[in-house]
Amino acid sequence: MTTPTPEERAGEAYQEALAEAVETAMMAYRLVMAIADAARRHQQRRLKGQEEDLPSDEEAVGEVSDDVKRLLPSDLSSALMAEADWPQFAQQLLALRRAGVDLDQVLPRVGEIVVNVRDQVAAKAERAATDQWVRAVRETLPAGPVREAILTSPAWPEMAATMTRLEERGVNVREVLAAAHNEVLTVGEAVAKGLGATAEPAMSRDAQLSYGPLTTGLDLPRDLDLSDRERALKQLAIDPQDNQQYARWVREAMPGHEREADLLVGAREWPLLAARMAHMESEGQPVREHLARLAKDTSWQEGPSAQLGKRLLQAATDALHRPAGDEPGKSRVAVNTAAARATSTSLDPTKAAKAAAPARAGGAGHHQPAPAPTRGKSR
């Protein structure tokens, strides 16, 4: 037995969603016809004193089958006549006709109701299939023309389906999106120039690649430069005293792992971790309690030594993101569902530099001016 291709699996998923939509439509049909049958019975009791008996199921099926095929959409008529209780449906329809109801007028209107239900369910299934990629795009790409173009494009459903197929073949779609971002920006710049407009400058490579779980909720300067640590810390509004404090907290959280703690503090992405801690402090979160997870769950030790730095960064990101009281387990870094706060435009470099001016700036360029950081819980 051969393994289905991604295209075949996508087709199967679509067929399952369509089948569910038709099944739900049948439920709606049952409801509408039950109401119609109840109205017929009520009127006959009120005006004649008794209900008329239903015709036999064989007689009913023989008389209304052609009408159902003619007056309902083909998928619904086929589904209806395949139901186990189709004979009872046919009896209801024939009873309505004999009571004076014109099926040529009623059945098409019933069909419209049922088709609307079917389409609503199918649309919901399609939205569910693309929701994960909406989150991925928002978490991976900053607010701006590229992200807006992707999510508002008429071709978005097709793009989402392509992302699904790529992922099923083992491709890291987020990496593809991030790598393509600056290249796509150049297209927008060229078009804007051709129209005589001024396009926004492309983001730095560091700013482009930093969007994701580590920076969820943070506003990054467009010209972020992680190769210059002193400058990066200023861009993220982290003063030297706070930076030293965060580095000390990491070392205190990893007793017996001094080398690994130094490796984490020395990582290129350290300014982003420091910005995350500052952001947590400004919201009154117990940063040190979160960091303590690095010693409780040392799964970051497993794997090639050459990739230890990357694993430590992922573990620290996970430790800071996981809610307080959540037990260590499978890393949630890759499935963080909180949309990056890139829904507002990233800080302009001049604003970022201005934000770095206070002697003890606790935030990392938040959207709103934040109150003074509350550090009592973390010390």
N, C-alpha and C positions, 0 to 999 in steps of 0.2 A: 504494500500500500504506500503510495507516494505522499509526501508531505505537501499540503496545499501551498501554493505560492501566496505572497502577500496580496496580490490582486484578487486571487480566489477567495482569500479570507475576508478581504474588504467587501467582495461581492456577497459572500455569505452573510456578513454582518448587515448589509443593506437589505437582503432578502428577509432576514429575521426581523428587522425593524419594520419592513413593509407588512409582513405577516401580522405583527403585533398591531399595526395600525388598522388593518382590515378586521382583525378580531375585535378590537375596541369599537370599530364601526358597527359590527354586528350587535354588540351590546346596546349601542344607541338605537339601532333598528328595533331591537326587542322592546326597549323602553317606549319608543314612539308608537309602535303598533299595540302595545299593551294599553297605552292611554286611549288610542283610537277604539280599540275593542271595548274598553270600559265605557266609553262614551256611547257606543252603539247599544250595549246592554242596558245602560241607564235609560236611554231614550225609549227603548222598547218596553221596559218595565213601566216607565212613567205613562206612556201613551197607550200601550196595549195590555198592560197588566202582567206581562210575562215576556221572557226572552225567547227569541227564536232559536231552535236547535241548530248546532253547527252542521254543515254538510259533512259527508264522509270524507276522510282524508284522500282516498283514491279519486273521488270526484273532484275535490278541490285542486289537487295537484294537476289533474288533467286539464282543468279549465283556466288556471291562472299562470301556469308555467311560462307560456309564450308572452303573456303580458309583463311578467317580471323581467324576462330577458330583453323585452323591447323598451321598457320604461326605466330601468335602472342601469347604471354603469356596469360594464361587463364584469369587472373584478368583483363588484358587490353582488351582482346577481348570481355569479358562479359560487361565491362564498356562501350566500344565503341558501342556495339550493343544495349545497354540500353539507349543511348543518343537519345534525341528527333530528332536530325538531322542525325541519322544513315542512313536513305534512301539516303540522299545527299552524305554521305561518300561513300556509296556503288556505287552510280552513278559515283563518281570520280574514284574509283578503276576500275570499268568496262570500263570506258572511257580510262583509261591508258592502260588496257590490250588490248583493241581494237586498240589502237594507236601503239601497238608493244612492250609494256613494259611487262617484265616477272615478274609477281607478286611474284613468288616463290623466286626471288632474292631480289626484292625491299622491300617487306613487312618485312622480317626478319631484314633488315638493319634499316628500320623505327622503328621497334620494339626495337632495341638496343638503338636508340636515346631516345625513349619515356621511356624505362625502366631506363635509366641513369637519366632522369629528375625525375622520380618517386622516385628513390633511394636517390637522392640528397635532395629532400623535406623531405623524411622520416628520413634521417640522421640528418637534421637540427632540426626536431621536437624532436628527441631523445637527441640531444645536449642541446636543450632548457630545457628539463626535468631534465638534470643533472647539468646545470650551477649553479643553486642556491646552490647545495650541494658542488660544487667546491669552491664557495665563502665561504660557511660555514666551510669547512675543513681548508681553508687557514686562516680564521679569528680566528678559535678556536684552532688550533694546531700550534706550532712553526715549523719553518723550521727544517728539520731533517729527519732521516730515516723512521719514522712512517708516516709522511705526504707524503713523496715521495712514499713510498710503497703503500699507499692508492690510490693516484691519478694516479699512473702508472700501477696499477694492471689490468690484463685482466678482472678481476671480478668487476671492478669499476662500470659499468652500473648496474649490479645486486645489488651492495652495495647501489648505489644512489636510486634505486627503493625501497630497504628495508627501507632506511631513510625516504622516502616519506610515506610509509605505517605506520611507527612508528609515524611520525608527525601527520598523520591523526587520529591516535588513542590517541592523546593527549600527546605523549612523547616528552620531551625536548631533541632533538637529540644532540644539542650542548653540553649539560651536559653529555650525554652518551659518546660522543667523548672525552671530556676533562677527564672524570673519567677513561676512558680506556687507556689514553695515556701512563702513566707511567707503567701500567701493561703490555702493549704491548712492551714497550721498553725492559722490562726484557727478553722477548722472543728473541729480537734481540741480546741482550747481551749474552744470553745462546748459540745462534747459532754462534755468533762471537767467543766466548770462545772455542766452540767445533771445530772451524776451525783454532784455534791458533791465532786469531786476537784480538786486544784490542778494546772493544766497548766504545763509549762515555758514561760518567756517566749519570744516569737518572737525569732529572730536578727535582728541589725541587717542592713540592706540590704547593707552592705559585706561582712559575713561571709557572707551568703547567696550573693552573686555572685562571691565570691573562690574558691569551691571549683572545682577544675579542674586542668589541667596545671601551672599556676604554683605551686599549693600542695600538690601531691601529696606526701604524707609529712609534712606539717606539721599541727600542731593549732592551730586558730584560736580566739581568744576569741569568745564569742557576741556581744559588744557591740563588735566591731572597728569603729573609726572612722577611716577613711583621710582624712577631711577635716581632721583634727588630726594632723599628722605627728608631732609630739613625743609625743603620747599613743599613737599607733599603734605607734611604735618601742618604747615602754615595754611596750605590750601584747604585743608579739612578742619581748620580752626582748633587744632590740638597744640597747646603750648608745651614747652619742654618739661615743665614740672608735672603736668598731667601724664605726659608720655612716660616719664620715669615711673610714675605711680602704677600705670597699667602694666608696664614691664615687670615691676616688682610683684604685682598680684599674680601674674602668670607663673613666675618662678616659685612663689609661695604655694600655688595650687598644684605644683608638680614636684613634691619632695622626692629625692632620689633619682630624678630625671633632669638634672641640671643641664646636661648637654642638649637634650631635646628642647627644653625650655628656651635655651639660648638660640637654638635653631629656629624656633617659632618667632621669637622676638626679632631675630635678624632677617626674617623672610622679607622679600620684596613687598609683599602685600600687608606687612605689619601696620602701616598707617591706616589701612581700612579696618583692621581689627580694633585699633585704638579708637577710630571714629565710631565703630559699633558700640564699644564700651561706654564712650562718652554719651552716645544717644540713649543707651539703657539707663545710665545714671540720671540723665535729665528727666527720665520718666519714672524715677524712683525704684528701678529694678535692682535686685541684689546681684550685682555683677560677679562678686567673688564666689557666691554660691553656685552660679552657673559654671564658672571656671573650674570649680572643684571636680566637675565631672571628668576632666581630663585625666585625673588620677584614678577615679572610680572605674572608668571604662577605658582600658588601654589597648583597645583593638587597633589603634593607630600604629602599634608596634609591629603588626603582622604585615608582611609584604617585603618587596625588594628595598634594600637600604637606600638606593638611589631616589626612591619616591617617598621617603620618609617625610620630607618637608611638605610635600603636597598633602599627604595623609594628615599631618598635624594641623595644617590649615583647615582642612575639611572638618576635622574633629573639633577644632576650636569654634568654627562657624556653627556646627551642630550644637555644641554645648551652650553657646550664647543664644541660639534661637529656640531651643526646646523649652516649653513652659516649665516653671518651677514645680517640682514634685514629680515630673515625668521621669520614669525610670530609664536608665540607659538601655538602648536597644539598637535596632537597625537605624542607620543614619537617615535623618530626614532632610539632609541638605538637598538631595536631588529632587525631592518631591514637595519642596516648600510651596504652599499654595497661596501665600500672601502676595498679592500683586505688588511689585516694586513701586515705591512712591515716586515713580518716574512719570506719573500722570501730570505733574507740574514741570515746567521747564527747568532744566538743570541750572544751577547757579552760574551766573556770569563770573568769569575769573576775577573781575574787579570787585564784585560783591564778596567772593570767597576770600579775597585778600583782606577786605575790610572786616569781614567776620572774624578774621584771625587776630585782629588788633587787641581785644581785651586781654588782660594779663592772664586770666584763667577761663578762657572760653571753654565751656563744657560740651557744646553741641558740635555737630558736624555739618553745619549749614542746613538747619531744619527749614521746613516750609514756613512755619510760623515762628515768631520770636518766642523762645522758650524761657521759662522761669529759671532762676539760678539752680544748678544741679544739686540734687539732694544726695549726698554721699554717705549719710549716716548709716544706712543699711548695709553698705558694702565694705566699710572700713573694718 
